[in-house]
Amino acid sequence: MRLVFASAILALAFPISALADGERTPAPPGAKVFIIEPADGATVTSPVTVKFGAEGVEIAPAGTDNPNSGHHHLLIDSAIPDLNSAIPKDEHHVHYGKGQTEAIVELKPGKHTLQLLLGDKNHIPTDPPVESPVVTITVQ
């Protein structure tokens, strides 16, 4: 009985999601993600259409367990997050878990940075991370 109670306490203290931290999916060799448009340095109006590109990796919905697959996350005005945890989901970290390759985003006037980060089936960055170059745009 004590063993069952101790196991229950441990399960509550260390949830399964914490066990996933640090277990990163290997990146496909040569995989790349990039922003097709808007171009770096572009001046645009909002809403902004952002087109995502990928090479050497299958873009698939979240939860897909195919080898060499993942899905896009758009980082808006944000640095790369903790690579050993699931990518946050907020206005600076937008998930495209249905396998989308294009998005329309509302941005306030001013300078903004955009960057793609590939996530695995559980929204955790691959190892090594597959990230695009940062694109800086100005919204009028």
Summary of the structure (lengths in Angstrom):
residues: 140
radius of gyration: 17.7
end to end distance: 66.2
largest distance: 66.5
contacts: 412
relative contact order: 0.26
helix: 12%
strand: 38%
